Amino acid sequence: MNAWTDTSLIVALLAVLMTLGSSRIALCIRLVAVQGIALSLLPVTTSDTFNSHVWLLAVGTLLVKGILLPWFLHKTRRQADVPREVEPYIGFGASLLVGTAMLTASFWGASVLPLPHHQPPTTLALPISFFCVFSGLFLVASRRKALMQVLGYLVLENGIYIFGIVLVKDQPLLVEMGVLLDLVVGVFVMGIAIFHISREFEHIDADRLNLLNDAVGRDGAA
């Protein structure tokens, strides 16, 4: 099963790198969906016993990360009419360079970090987990469009998911499904907020929305 685990992790890694370098929001949503589908295999490929809990977690991850959330984000993107991330804080070429640096740092950090009592089934698990977390934070901080920031949040959560599935043994199914439920609720709330913001202000540029506080303050002072 190690080969399947490595393949799933490499697909997730490539999807994140392509997300860092793409301006097309629809493509980025598809890439995050591909990452979710790949990660849904991890409960099966890393488990020693194939019980109902393992399969339920795998199917739940597939439905939530690979189908439900991407569908909802595509719907939100169409309603908000936002095809591209036009002017990110950090350009797409520079983002790829930053991504390469984060990947290198992730592999270095994983090589010096002491592991838990048991060894993970693959040496790729820890560095790719770190890379997804770093990349998610980077997307949230470097993109202007709120939808891209939501995708960054999903990438970050995928990194935490990899860490939990591969490196922590005997996690109760209830805990994992609870995390998925929190993820669904969080993304739905953000998607609904993005839709209403777009309807009221005709854009979802987070940088421009920050100016509202200044405008309110000046009006109040006046």
Summary of the structure (lengths in Angstrom):
residues: 222
radius of gyration: 18.6
end to end distance: 67.2
largest distance: 68.0
contacts: 729
relative contact order: 0.14
helix: 77%
strand: 2%
